[in-house]
């Protein structure tokens, strides 16, 4: 189980990444931070495109950065946005999290209230090897 100090750092890093989001269509900036097994942190933000299907979510950008850095094992992922309700990942991001077996997902509200959920709660019938 991830400790509160690490959760706070992940949320802070995700908020920093959120500031770099490119969201001219939805005006909904999202940030993510992923924690690797060896305690490295990688961040990502959403990058929208006029062809909506080409938009890259913050979660996949963070995971992709970690993979590019040589990491394939993860402990947790934090997700932030500006919403009074829980920020949750889309289906595609949930499936990518399953690919890398990210066990703990930190969902936040705009005031940084958080709850930790398992990937199984978010995607109970995932495709997997």
C-alpha positions as CSV (number, residue, x, y, z in Angstrom):
1,X,0.0,0.0,0.0
2,X,1.3,3.4,-0.9
3,X,1.9,5.8,2.0
4,X,0.3,9.3,2.4
5,X,3.6,11.2,1.8
6,X,4.1,9.5,-1.6
7,X,0.5,10.1,-2.5
8,X,0.9,13.8,-1.8
9,X,4.1,13.9,-3.9
10,X,2.4,12.1,-6.8
11,X,-0.6,14.5,-6.7
12,X,1.8,17.5,-6.6
13,X,3.7,16.2,-9.6
14,X,0.5,15.5,-11.5
15,X,-0.7,19.0,-10.8
16,X,2.6,20.4,-12.2
17,X,2.2,18.3,-15.3
18,X,-1.5,19.5,-15.6
19,X,-0.2,23.0,-16.1
20,X,1.3,22.0,-19.4
21,X,-1.8,20.3,-20.9
22,X,-2.9,21.2,-24.4
23,X,-6.7,21.2,-24.2
24,X,-8.0,23.8,-26.7
25,X,-11.1,21.8,-27.5
26,X,-12.4,20.4,-24.2
27,X,-10.8,23.1,-22.0
28,X,-10.3,20.2,-19.5
29,X,-6.6,20.0,-18.5
30,X,-5.5,16.7,-16.9
31,X,-2.3,15.7,-15.3
32,X,-0.9,12.3,-14.2
33,X,2.0,11.0,-12.3
34,X,3.1,7.4,-12.3
35,X,5.3,5.7,-9.6
36,X,7.7,2.9,-10.7
37,X,8.7,-0.1,-8.7
38,X,12.1,1.5,-8.1
39,X,10.4,4.8,-6.9
40,X,11.0,6.9,-9.9
41,X,8.2,9.3,-11.0
42,X,7.1,10.2,-14.5
43,X,4.4,12.7,-15.5
44,X,2.1,13.4,-18.4
45,X,-0.6,15.7,-19.4
46,X,-3.4,15.5,-22.0
47,X,-2.6,16.6,-25.5
48,X,-5.7,17.2,-27.6
49,X,-6.0,17.1,-31.4
50,X,-8.7,18.4,-33.8
51,X,-9.1,14.8,-34.8
52,X,-10.4,13.7,-31.3
53,X,-9.3,10.1,-31.7
54,X,-5.7,11.2,-31.8
55,X,-5.9,12.9,-28.4
56,X,-3.4,11.5,-25.9
57,X,-4.5,11.3,-22.3
58,X,-2.3,12.3,-19.4
59,X,-2.2,8.7,-18.0
60,X,-0.9,7.2,-21.3
61,X,1.6,10.0,-21.7
62,X,3.0,9.4,-18.2
63,X,3.2,5.7,-18.7
64,X,4.7,6.2,-22.1
65,X,7.4,8.4,-20.6
66,X,8.2,5.8,-18.0
67,X,8.4,3.1,-20.6
68,X,10.7,5.4,-22.7
69,X,12.8,5.7,-19.5
70,X,13.2,1.9,-19.3
71,X,10.5,1.2,-16.7
72,X,7.8,-1.5,-17.1
73,X,6.9,-2.1,-13.4
74,X,4.7,0.3,-11.5
75,X,3.3,0.8,-8.0
76,X,0.7,3.6,-8.5
77,X,-0.7,6.3,-10.8
78,X,-2.2,9.6,-9.7
79,X,-4.7,11.5,-11.8
80,X,-5.8,15.1,-11.4
81,X,-8.1,17.6,-13.2
82,X,-10.5,20.4,-12.4
83,X,-13.7,18.7,-11.4
84,X,-15.6,18.8,-8.1
85,X,-16.2,15.0,-8.6
86,X,-13.6,12.2,-9.0
87,X,-11.3,12.4,-12.0
88,X,-11.4,8.9,-13.5
89,X,-9.4,7.4,-16.5
90,X,-11.1,6.6,-19.8
91,X,-11.4,3.0,-20.9
92,X,-8.3,3.1,-23.2
93,X,-6.2,4.4,-20.3
94,X,-7.6,1.7,-18.0
95,X,-6.6,-1.0,-20.5
96,X,-3.1,0.5,-20.8
97,X,-2.8,0.5,-17.0
98,X,-3.8,-3.2,-17.1
99,X,-1.1,-3.9,-19.6
100,X,1.4,-2.7,-17.1
101,X,-0.4,-4.0,-14.0
102,X,-0.6,-0.7,-12.1
103,X,-2.2,-1.9,-8.8
104,X,-3.2,1.4,-7.2
105,X,-4.9,4.3,-8.9
106,X,-5.2,7.6,-7.0
107,X,-8.3,9.5,-8.1
108,X,-8.7,13.1,-7.1
109,X,-11.2,15.9,-7.0
110,X,-10.3,19.5,-7.8
111,X,-9.5,20.2,-4.1
112,X,-7.0,17.3,-4.1
113,X,-9.2,15.1,-1.9
114,X,-8.2,11.6,-3.0
115,X,-9.2,8.0,-2.8
116,X,-7.1,5.0,-3.9
117,X,-8.8,2.4,-6.0
118,X,-7.6,-0.8,-7.5
119,X,-7.4,-1.4,-11.2
120,X,-9.8,-4.3,-10.7
121,X,-12.4,-1.8,-9.4
122,X,-11.9,0.4,-12.5
123,X,-11.7,-2.4,-15.1
124,X,-13.0,-5.7,-13.7
125,X,-12.9,-7.6,-17.0
126,X,-9.7,-6.4,-18.7
127,X,-8.0,-7.9,-21.6
128,X,-4.7,-9.5,-20.4
129,X,-2.1,-12.1,-21.3
